[in-house]
């Protein structure tokens, strides 16, 4: 009985060591960079900050929700143009960062 317990412990240690090596191997692998056509993290911070500020400014106005949506849509276009990007690039980047959190 003692020999079988010792053998099981030794087998478990070997399995654990193998699993640790596999995890270490994949953890040390080359990290993928941000794909082309995706905004960098700094660019995303700038876009999101500008959008947030614009939305907050519009929310302080005494207008209907429908009117505020139109104003925000126009502001988004101005912000994307100012920051040299497009709404499709922003949406693609937003989806990328949602799918690949750090």
Short mmCIF file of the C-alpha atoms (twelve columns), coordinates in Angstrom:
data_MODEL
# 
_entry.id   MODEL 
# 
loop_
_atom_site.group_PDB 
_atom_site.id 
_atom_site.type_symbol 
_atom_site.label_atom_id 
_atom_site.label_alt_id 
_atom_site.label_comp_id 
_atom_site.label_asym_id 
_atom_site.label_seq_id 
_atom_site.Cartn_x 
_atom_site.Cartn_y 
_atom_site.Cartn_z 
_atom_site.pdbx_PDB_model_num 
ATOM 1   C CA . UNK A 1   0.000   0.000  0.000   1 
ATOM 2   C CA . UNK A 2   2.800   2.431  0.886   1 
ATOM 3   C CA . UNK A 3   4.567   1.785  -2.402  1 
ATOM 4   C CA . UNK A 4   1.445   2.534  -4.423  1 
ATOM 5   C CA . UNK A 5   0.888   5.809  -2.519  1 
ATOM 6   C CA . UNK A 6   4.500   6.833  -3.102  1 
ATOM 7   C CA . UNK A 7   4.223   5.893  -6.763  1 
ATOM 8   C CA . UNK A 8   1.014   7.930  -7.126  1 
ATOM 9   C CA . UNK A 9   2.681   10.929 -5.491  1 
ATOM 10  C CA . UNK A 10  5.669   10.622 -7.805  1 
ATOM 11  C CA . UNK A 11  3.386   10.308 -10.868 1 
ATOM 12  C CA . UNK A 12  1.420   13.358 -9.761  1 
ATOM 13  C CA . UNK A 13  4.640   15.356 -9.364  1 
ATOM 14  C CA . UNK A 14  5.741   14.332 -12.857 1 
ATOM 15  C CA . UNK A 15  2.361   15.343 -14.296 1 
ATOM 16  C CA . UNK A 16  2.473   18.639 -12.437 1 
ATOM 17  C CA . UNK A 17  5.998   19.330 -13.693 1 
ATOM 18  C CA . UNK A 18  4.951   18.544 -17.279 1 
ATOM 19  C CA . UNK A 19  1.912   20.798 -16.994 1 
ATOM 20  C CA . UNK A 20  4.070   23.596 -15.578 1 
ATOM 21  C CA . UNK A 21  6.510   23.247 -18.482 1 
ATOM 22  C CA . UNK A 22  3.689   23.425 -21.030 1 
ATOM 23  C CA . UNK A 23  2.251   26.545 -19.372 1 
ATOM 24  C CA . UNK A 24  5.701   28.111 -19.197 1 
ATOM 25  C CA . UNK A 25  6.345   27.302 -22.853 1 
ATOM 26  C CA . UNK A 26  3.166   29.039 -24.007 1 
ATOM 27  C CA . UNK A 27  3.556   31.943 -21.585 1 
ATOM 28  C CA . UNK A 28  7.008   32.729 -22.942 1 
ATOM 29  C CA . UNK A 29  5.865   32.620 -26.551 1 
ATOM 30  C CA . UNK A 30  6.045   35.661 -28.781 1 
ATOM 31  C CA . UNK A 31  3.223   38.078 -28.022 1 
ATOM 32  C CA . UNK A 32  1.164   39.278 -30.930 1 
ATOM 33  C CA . UNK A 33  1.208   42.971 -31.676 1 
ATOM 34  C CA . UNK A 34  -1.820  45.085 -32.391 1 
ATOM 35  C CA . UNK A 35  -3.114  44.229 -35.879 1 
ATOM 36  C CA . UNK A 36  -2.970  46.768 -38.666 1 
ATOM 37  C CA . UNK A 37  -6.028  48.991 -38.851 1 
ATOM 38  C CA . UNK A 38  -6.493  49.006 -35.069 1 
ATOM 39  C CA . UNK A 39  -5.923  52.203 -33.098 1 
ATOM 40  C CA . UNK A 40  -3.123  52.116 -30.545 1 
ATOM 41  C CA . UNK A 41  -4.050  52.228 -26.873 1 
ATOM 42  C CA . UNK A 42  -3.045  55.892 -26.664 1 
ATOM 43  C CA . UNK A 43  -5.162  56.739 -29.709 1 
ATOM 44  C CA . UNK A 44  -8.128  54.881 -28.212 1 
ATOM 45  C CA . UNK A 45  -7.746  56.805 -24.963 1 
ATOM 46  C CA . UNK A 46  -7.785  60.086 -26.912 1 
ATOM 47  C CA . UNK A 47  -10.868 59.133 -28.932 1 
ATOM 48  C CA . UNK A 48  -12.773 57.810 -25.922 1 
ATOM 49  C CA . UNK A 49  -11.887 60.892 -23.869 1 
ATOM 50  C CA . UNK A 50  -13.044 63.265 -26.593 1 
ATOM 51  C CA . UNK A 51  -16.277 61.304 -27.079 1 
ATOM 52  C CA . UNK A 52  -16.961 61.279 -23.346 1 
ATOM 53  C CA . UNK A 53  -16.373 65.023 -23.027 1 
ATOM 54  C CA . UNK A 54  -18.643 65.738 -26.003 1 
ATOM 55  C CA . UNK A 55  -21.405 63.519 -24.600 1 
ATOM 56  C CA . UNK A 56  -21.158 65.211 -21.204 1 
ATOM 57  C CA . UNK A 57  -21.373 68.675 -22.756 1 
ATOM 58  C CA . UNK A 58  -24.468 67.677 -24.725 1 
ATOM 59  C CA . UNK A 59  -26.055 66.076 -21.654 1 
ATOM 60  C CA . UNK A 60  -25.998 69.435 -19.865 1 
ATOM 61  C CA . UNK A 61  -28.149 71.039 -22.566 1 
ATOM 62  C CA . UNK A 62  -31.897 71.300 -22.052 1 
ATOM 63  C CA . UNK A 63  -32.900 69.430 -25.193 1 
ATOM 64  C CA . UNK A 64  -34.764 66.248 -26.036 1 
ATOM 65  C CA . UNK A 65  -32.998 62.908 -26.181 1 
ATOM 66  C CA . UNK A 66  -33.576 62.708 -29.936 1 
ATOM 67  C CA . UNK A 67  -31.960 66.111 -30.479 1 
ATOM 68  C CA . UNK A 68  -29.001 65.193 -28.292 1 
ATOM 69  C CA . UNK A 69  -28.434 62.032 -30.360 1 
ATOM 70  C CA . UNK A 70  -28.213 64.122 -33.531 1 
ATOM 71  C CA . UNK A 71  -25.771 66.537 -31.921 1 
ATOM 72  C CA . UNK A 72  -23.618 63.710 -30.561 1 
ATOM 73  C CA . UNK A 73  -23.554 62.022 -33.984 1 
ATOM 74  C CA . UNK A 74  -22.324 65.275 -35.529 1 
ATOM 75  C CA . UNK A 75  -19.747 65.715 -32.758 1 
ATOM 76  C CA . UNK A 76  -18.493 62.152 -33.299 1 
ATOM 77  C CA . UNK A 77  -17.786 62.962 -36.933 1 
ATOM 78  C CA . UNK A 78  -15.870 66.088 -35.905 1 
ATOM 79  C CA . UNK A 79  -13.890 64.153 -33.305 1 
ATOM 80  C CA . UNK A 80  -12.969 61.360 -35.736 1 
ATOM 81  C CA . UNK A 81  -11.858 63.934 -38.299 1 
ATOM 82  C CA . UNK A 82  -9.890  65.905 -35.689 1 
ATOM 83  C CA . UNK A 83  -8.104  62.732 -34.504 1 
ATOM 84  C CA . UNK A 84  -7.519  61.480 -38.049 1 
ATOM 85  C CA . UNK A 85  -9.599  58.304 -37.818 1 
ATOM 86  C CA . UNK A 86  -12.970 56.981 -38.948 1 
ATOM 87  C CA . UNK A 87  -15.983 55.569 -37.184 1 
ATOM 88  C CA . UNK A 88  -15.342 52.134 -38.713 1 
ATOM 89  C CA . UNK A 89  -11.728 52.131 -37.484 1 
ATOM 90  C CA . UNK A 90  -12.928 53.196 -34.051 1 
ATOM 91  C CA . UNK A 91  -15.591 50.463 -33.916 1 
ATOM 92  C CA . UNK A 92  -13.122 47.824 -35.139 1 
ATOM 93  C CA . UNK A 93  -10.593 48.978 -32.530 1 
ATOM 94  C CA . UNK A 94  -13.196 49.025 -29.775 1 
ATOM 95  C CA . UNK A 95  -14.224 45.450 -30.615 1 
ATOM 96  C CA . UNK A 96  -10.566 44.381 -30.696 1 
ATOM 97  C CA . UNK A 97  -9.866  45.799 -27.231 1 
ATOM 98  C CA . UNK A 98  -13.073 44.301 -25.842 1 
ATOM 99  C CA . UNK A 99  -11.998 40.890 -27.173 1 
ATOM 100 C CA . UNK A 100 -8.354  41.329 -26.064 1 
ATOM 101 C CA . UNK A 101 -8.301  42.935 -22.614 1 
ATOM 102 C CA . UNK A 102 -4.901  43.222 -21.005 1 
# 
